[in-house]
Amino acid sequence: MRRLPGITWLKVDIGDADSSLAKEYKITQVPYLQIYGPEGQLLADGDEALRWIDDRLVGKPP
């Protein structure tokens, strides 16, 4: 995976609803993804956030 300067990536992989982590925290689904800038401003969410990540991981300009 390509590293992007100034971006912190936090990913929690619950696996699926049957995983021990999902059961422990009673997680049945993840509602949507949100991306925040360094100053805390919302940059993208939902499907737009997925496109935001995809554009940057494949090297397209923002």
N, C-alpha and C positions, 0 to 999 in steps of 0.2 A: 504494500500500500504506500502511496506517495505521502510524504509528510508535508504539512503546510505550516509555515512559520506563523506563530501567534495564535494558533488554534488549539484548543484543548478538546479532546474527544473523550466523552464519557459514554461508555456503552455498558448496559447491563443486559446480559444475555440470560433470559429466564428459560431458554430452551423451548418448552411447551407448557401447557397448563398442567401437565402431569409431573413436571419436574419438582424436586424437593424444594427448590428455592421459590417457585411459584406457589406451591402449597403452603410453605411457611409464612409467606407474606400475603397469602390469599389473592394472588394476582391471576386474573382470568384473561385480561387483554391489556394491551398498551394502546391508549387512545390515539396519539399521534406524536410526531417528532417536532421539536422546536429548536431553532438555532439562534443563539444570541451572540452579539458582537462583544468586543472587549470592554465596552462601556456599559454593558448590560442591556443594550437595545435589541429588540426582537428583529432578526434579519429575515427569517422565513419560518413557516410552519406548515405542517401537513404535507400534501403532495409537492408544494413549492419547495419545502425543505429537502425532500428527496432529490428533486432536480438540482437544487443548490449544491448538494454534496456530489451528485453525479458529475455535474459540470466541472467541479474542482478536482475530482479524483482522476478524470480522464484528461485533464490539462486544458480544458477550455477556459478562455478568459471570463472573469466575472461579469 
